[in-house]
Amino acid sequence: MVERAERWRTGRIRQEWATGPSPYVLDTFLAVCSAAVSVWSVYHDDTDWPWWVYLLAVSTALFLPWRRRITLPLMVVGSVPAVLVSVLAHSANPQMPLYAVIGMYTVAERFPDRQRWPVLAFVVVANVIGTHSPNGALFSVLTSAGSFVFGSLVRAQRQLARVQAERAREAGERAASDAARAVAEERARIAREMHDILAHAVSLMVIQAEAGPVVVRSDPDRAVRAFDTIADAGRDAMVQLRRVLGVLKDPEAGRQLAPQPRLAELAGVAERVRAAGLRVDLELPAEQDPLPAEVEAAAFRIVQEALTNTVKHAGADRAAIRVRRAGEVLEVVVSDNGRGVPAPAGRTVVGWSGGRGLVGIRERAAACGGRAEAGPGPEGRGFLVSARLPLGTGDVVEGVGG
């Protein structure tokens, strides 16, 4: 009683009844109704039947409360009272035996195919042999077959519902997986943006900040230019960071706020790098050639990261940037005359892995359907970053430029 009261207090029983009565309650009710119909038929028969016929009439419904879990052998045992009534007191059988209708429905709905069809065939033969008139045999056959057909339809409907539920579950899992993958891709994209923005700006600021105190007395104008370069790099980084943070705060504004630099802005990047003491040669495609925004953004970031690496690591005094359109491909090449990377004599290093920035360069190129490579320049001198970015939506670049 205490457990039941607790279940009621927590709402479990209310939830059970809210979803409908228990199957055992419903099946027990059907058993009572079937027994009542059988007893009523015996009572109103013209023959004065003894008590044991009434007992058999009640016993015909004994298997019904457990029909959802019953097996074929148990159902055969449970049908013995019905067979005895049909043989010993045939006229006392109800015109519509409810236990027979429910039994055939249960066989069709719940039993496997290797049992359903033999049971149907046996019952149909028994109906034909066990009745005393053609009309009675036809009525019994139609009753059994109709119950069987109805049970088969319910069985098919439930199987269809299970299939649809499984498909819905799989679709939900796929949607969740796609959402998680989209989140991971967006996180990686934002990480690349943050790295490129901060690495480039901070590298220039550090170099200029280190040079400023050295020349502040001997060359005040150069010191002023260095501090101006620091300020310009900081302001540019702040503008681009606001765009990235705007995407994080308002995901719906992704395309409007997402950083989409254009190739024309590379002139400003090159100018700031020149102010850091590195001579930069810049070649850009003609402005009248329209390019996809995502390709321009990828090319901009590739050049920016390549210049950042040159400023930080190359020890170079000159860099060359070439961005040009070759048919339906945008070629990007950034080279310098710095110390490069070690390479075996007479060999070049292809696909050099490098650090996080070079990984980001390859990821940006791959996101556009292109490819990028980084490694020593010609004859092992300097460092070279090259990329080929397809301008068509369905093109995939197989090679790389050089």
Secondary structure, DSSP 4 states (H G I P E B T S, - for coil): -HHHHHHHHTTHHHHHHHT---HHHHHHHHHHHHHHHHHHHHHTSSS---HHHHHHHHHTTTTGGGTTT--HHHHHHHTHHHHHHHHH-GGGS-SS-HHHHHHHHHHHHHS-HHHHHHHHHHHHHHHHHH-SSHHHHHHHHHHHHHHHHHHHHHHHHHHHHHHHHHHHHHHHHHHHHHHHHHHHHHHHHHHHHHHHHHHHHHHHHHHHHHHHHHHTTT-HHHHHHHHHHHHHHHHHHHHHHHHHHHHHH-GGGHHHHS----GGGHHHHHHHHHHTT-EEEEE---TTS---HHHHHHHHHHHHHHHHHIIIII--SEEEEEEEEETTEEEEEEEE-S------TT----S---SHHHHHHHHHHHHTT-EEEEEE-GGG-SEEEEEEEESSTT----S---
